[in-house]
């Protein structure tokens, strides 16, 4: 089954076009206060430390989220380390899709990395109040596996990370307006991803409650 983009929408790299797979490079850049920290690594797979005596020789590892979000230790004494006693409230605006539908969306990957970075630095999961809302080119990543495979002829590679994020306490939601714009049925969205009224209203509501906005 091919899903066509409505004429009023710009071309999205993750949508089949006339039964052929075409992928346009993403033009969205990473924005927001946490962008720099997400570009670095921290911690080994056990998420016990964000620093290392020999950080250059340390490898990339996952952490609390094991299916994605690799991180890398930084030298001891590095700046702007998270406070293990603090509470962090962040809303992630996930707008980037993958150029290759068999690969994880960069936006989903970076939400996983955020969880792994903060927990590697000693912040407990209970102190992380993270909400990630998908819209724009990230919308297809929220499809259940059946409808993703119908559209792209591959299994949805985002679902293992999404399911782990949910188990870790991260709220993953999708913009209802984006779902409708893509001509998706709401029932096609994965069961772990609630549908929100919109990205605009969700982000506005959370920012009024003190959440920092991280654009992905």
Secondary structure, 3 states (H helix, E strand, C coil): CCCCCCCCCCCCCCCCECCECCCCCCCCCCEECCHHHHCCCCCCCCCCCCEECCHHHCCEECCCCCCCCCEECEECCCCCCCCCCCCEEEEEEECCCCCCCCCCCHHHHHHHHHHHHHHHCCCCHHHEEEEEEECHHHHHHHECHHHHHHHHCCCCCCHHHHHHHHHCCCEEEEEHHHHHHCCCCHHHECCCCEEECCHHHHHHHHHHCCCEEEEC
